[in-house]
Amino acid sequence: MKKDFQGAIIGVCVALGLIVLGTCINKGLQSFSNKERVVTVKGLAEKEIKASSASVRIYYSFSGDEPKPLVEKINARTAAIEAYLKSKGFNDLEISNLNLHDSKSYYTTTWVEGKQVNVKKDRYSASMLQTVSLNNVEDAEEIGNQINIDLINRNMSADVSTGYKFPELNSIKPALIAESTKNARTAGEQFAEDSQSRLGKIKTASQGQISLVGRYDSEGSAPSSAPYFQKARVVSTIVFFLED
């Protein structure tokens, strides 16, 4: 009788232990399952930035069979363009080093009426780049166009283009990252609400590199307000836990 009673107690204890163990395992599995419930969202932040300075670049070149006449032509053109620019009040000028290229060959091959033939070419080419620095970024395009027209009228045609220098991107990166993270959380909270869950902690996060999208928006269709504005962009990818 005593042995039967002890056996019954042991059986009850074993049963209770199994129940407790099963409950703990079930809760553990639920906890593990909950931790695997995640949502991945992206947060976008953009900021339009204005150029800090501009420049008008004037590029020209000559070619021929002898290097000395080319150098003389380049130097004469450089002096003439510099004199013109200074007469217009441009004093902040930069002249790049003369680039002289020797092809080491007088001929090149091409196809004529189905046959390969040798065609005479100039052995040497020489080029120069002059740059006008401008602080007035708003008028840079107009100034560049006027310089181009003036050079054409003076028989000094050149490849004239306008460029812009923008502020250091690291100066605005922290604010953009903070905004992109905030926007990602907003998107995650909306997803959690739609799925009848709560947004939990961050599992992983990837803060994208800051980039300039140029004179067009993300779909390449809408021009920016002006060429001296560009749009800085950061996209953050964040994975949140979802909780019941």
Number of C-alpha atoms within 10 A of each C-alpha: 6 7 8 9 10 11 12 12 12 12 12 12 12 12 12 12 12 12 12 12 12 12 12 12 12 12 12 12 12 12 12 11 10 14 15 13 14 19 19 17 20 20 23 18 20 18 15 13 16 18 18 16 18 22 22 23 19 23 16 17 18 16 20 14 16 13 16 10 13 20 19 11 15 19 14 12 16 20 12 14 18 20 12 16 17 12 10 10 8 14 12 11 15 13 14 11 10 15 13 17 13 14 13 9 12 13 14 12 12 11 10 9 6 7 8 11 13 12 11 11 15 17 17 20 19 19 18 19 19 19 19 19 20 20 12 13 23 17 12 23 18 12 16 20 14 13 21 19 14 14 18 12 10 11 8 15 15 17 11 20 17 19 18 19 13 15 12 9 13 9 9 14 18 12 12 21 23 16 19 25 24 16 19 23 20 16 16 26 20 14 18 21 11 10 11 12 16 17 21 19 12 15 14 11 15 12 16 15 11 20 15 17 15 16 18 16 13 11 6 10 9 10 11 15 11 10 19 23 19 23 18 19 21 22 23 24 17 21 20 23 21 23 17 11
